[in-house]
Structure formats: C-alpha cells, structure tokens
Amino acid sequence: MSTKASNLTNATIANYAERVGQVYEVYDEDGRADLDALLKKLGGTVEYESDGESLHVDKVGRFTVFIPRFTSQRRDRFTIAHELGHYFLHYVVAKEAASKAFARGGRNRAETEANVFASALLMPANEFRRAFHEFGGDAWALAERFEVSPAAAEVRAQVLGL
C-alpha cells in the first residue's frame, strides 16, 4: 500500500522542514543540520539492514529509520532526512494514531514530498543561497558544506532559482 500524500505545496513543505530544524535547534552557524541531535530530540533511532530504506513508527516520539549498510554518509543523511519527511508529513501531520511503516521506493507524490522535506531540512534556503554565492555555485563545495551529494546540491540550487 502506498503512502497517502499530504498534498501540501512544495513551498509549504520546504518551509515546514526548515521550521522543524529551527524549532529543534539543529542548525550550526552555516546551516548544517545535526540529524543525530534531531533524531534524539524526536525519539528516533537509526538501524542498519541489508535491504532497502524504510521508516517504522510505533507512535509519535518512537520510531526507527532503517538504512542500508553499504551507502555513503551523505546518502545516509539524505535518507534519514527523507524518512523524517515521511514521519512529519505522513504520520504527525496526518494525525496517524497506529503504528505505521513507510518503505522507500517508487515515484509518487508522497515520495516527492519526502524528498522536498529532506532537501529543505538539509539545505535551508537562506544559508544555501549565502553558501552558493560564497562558493560561486560550486556544487562540490556546497555538497561538502551541507554534507549532501553534489547532485542534491545542484537540485537545491535549481529549485531555489540559483
């Protein structure tokens, strides 16, 4: 069964993601998100497994993000942020009460929403714009600053019209 989309606009989702980072005070002076601190504050944990990426929510304040064993740290950060998108958009906002599992895969609106959330959480707009100008648009330097892939940095730049 696929996850039901929130049907919020991408701009609303991005603003929400950045607000989550601000409320939980996980950004450093450069806008880099400390996902470990965020997970701890939210009651989430990360476990490694041999197949796939997923989120298992027992209830608000208790959930597990599953990530593959053999992926890069930057990929893992995006996966964790993506699964946090599902947690906030498709569990918390949706006011789910029962435990629920979210498996990553496929291309649908709910997956796009989780990606928009992840991108904005990991690369907040104002800090990303500042860094973009500081680094002359160098995707590799941006990727290093925000601990994401160069491809993710390029997509964020495009979304922000840079």
KATANOR-V722202 format. One record per residue. N is the residue number from 0. RES is the residue in three letters. OMEGA is omega in whole degrees, 0 to 359 (none if undefined). D_CENTER is the distance of its C-alpha to the mean C-alpha in Angstrom with 1 decimal. Layout:
N_RES_OMEGA_D_CENTER / N_RES_OMEGA_D_CENTER
This chain:
0_MET_182_21.9 / 1_SER_180_18.9 / 2_THR_178_16.4 / 3_LYS_180_17.7 / 4_ALA_177_15.8 / 5_SER_183_15.5 / 6_ASN_170_17.2 / 7_LEU_177_15.9 / 8_THR_177_16.1 / 9_ASN_179_13.3 / 10_ALA_179_14.5 / 11_THR_179_14.4 / 12_ILE_180_10.8 / 13_ALA_178_10.0 / 14_ASN_179_12.5 / 15_TYR_180_11.3 / 16_ALA_179_7.8 / 17_GLU_179_10.0 / 18_ARG_176_12.5 / 19_VAL_179_10.6 / 20_GLY_180_10.2 / 21_GLN_182_13.9 / 22_VAL_181_15.3 / 23_TYR_174_14.2 / 24_GLU_182_15.3 / 25_VAL_180_12.8 / 26_TYR_172_13.4 / 27_ASP_184_16.4 / 28_GLU_178_19.0 / 29_ASP_181_17.3 / 30_GLY_179_13.9 / 31_ARG_182_12.2 / 32_ALA_174_9.8 / 33_ASP_184_11.5 / 34_LEU_177_9.1 / 35_ASP_179_12.4 / 36_ALA_180_13.8 / 37_LEU_178_11.1 / 38_LEU_181_11.5 / 39_LYS_180_15.2 / 40_LYS_182_15.4 / 41_LEU_183_13.9 / 42_GLY_180_16.1 / 43_GLY_175_13.7 / 44_THR_176_14.7 / 45_VAL_174_13.8 / 46_GLU_179_16.6 / 47_TYR_176_17.5 / 48_GLU_188_19.4 / 49_SER_182_21.2 / 50_ASP_170_19.7 / 51_GLY_180_16.5 / 52_GLU_180_13.0 / 53_SER_178_12.9 / 54_LEU_176_12.3 / 55_HIS_182_15.6 / 56_VAL_174_16.0 / 57_ASP_178_19.5 / 58_LYS_176_19.2 / 59_VAL_181_17.4 / 60_GLY_176_17.2 / 61_ARG_181_17.5 / 62_PHE_180_15.1 / 63_THR_173_14.4 / 64_VAL_177_11.7 / 65_PHE_178_13.8 / 66_ILE_180_13.3 / 67_PRO_181_16.2 / 68_ARG_191_18.7 / 69_PHE_176_19.3 / 70_THR_182_16.2 / 71_SER_179_15.5 / 72_GLN_180_13.7 / 73_ARG_176_11.6 / 74_ARG_179_10.8 / 75_ASP_179_10.1 / 76_ARG_180_7.6 / 77_PHE_179_5.6 / 78_THR_179_6.7 / 79_ILE_179_6.1 / 80_ALA_177_2.3 / 81_HIS_180_3.8 / 82_GLU_173_6.5 / 83_LEU_174_5.7 / 84_GLY_176_5.6 / 85_HIS_181_8.8 / 86_TYR_183_10.0 / 87_PHE_187_10.1 / 88_LEU_190_11.0 / 89_HIS_174_13.1 / 90_TYR_183_14.5 / 91_VAL_181_14.9 / 92_VAL_180_15.6 / 93_ALA_179_17.5 / 94_LYS_175_19.5 / 95_GLU_180_19.7 / 96_ALA_182_22.2 / 97_ALA_175_22.6 / 98_SER_184_20.6 / 99_LYS_177_18.4 / 100_ALA_178_16.8 / 101_PHE_178_14.1 / 102_ALA_181_14.7 / 103_ARG_178_12.7 / 104_GLY_179_15.1 / 105_GLY_178_16.9 / 106_ARG_176_16.3 / 107_ASN_185_16.4 / 108_ARG_180_15.2 / 109_ALA_178_13.0 / 110_GLU_176_11.2 / 111_THR_179_11.1 / 112_GLU_179_9.8 / 113_ALA_177_6.7 / 114_ASN_178_6.5 / 115_VAL_178_7.5 / 116_PHE_182_5.2 / 117_ALA_182_2.2 / 118_SER_181_5.8 / 119_ALA_178_7.1 / 120_LEU_183_5.5 / 121_LEU_184_6.3 / 122_MET_182_9.3 / 123_PRO_192_11.0 / 124_ALA_185_13.8 / 125_ASN_180_16.9 / 126_GLU_179_16.1 / 127_PHE_178_15.0 / 128_ARG_178_18.3 / 129_ARG_181_20.3 / 130_ALA_179_19.1 / 131_PHE_180_19.7 / 132_HIS_178_23.3 / 133_GLU_184_23.8 / 134_PHE_179_23.1 / 135_GLY_178_24.8 / 136_GLY_181_21.9 / 137_ASP_183_21.8 / 138_ALA_180_18.6 / 139_TRP_178_19.4 / 140_ALA_177_19.8 / 141_LEU_179_16.6 / 142_ALA_180_14.7 / 143_GLU_181_16.6 / 144_ARG_186_16.0 / 145_PHE_179_12.2 / 146_GLU_176_12.2 / 147_VAL_177_10.7 / 148_SER_175_13.0 / 149_PRO_178_15.7 / 150_ALA_178_14.9 / 151_ALA_178_11.3 / 152_ALA_179_13.2 / 153_GLU_179_15.9 / 154_VAL_179_13.9 / 155_ARG_178_12.5 / 156_ALA_179_16.1 / 157_GLN_181_17.5 / 158_VAL_180_15.3 / 159_LEU_177_16.6 / 160_GLY_180_20.0 / 161_LEU_none_20.7
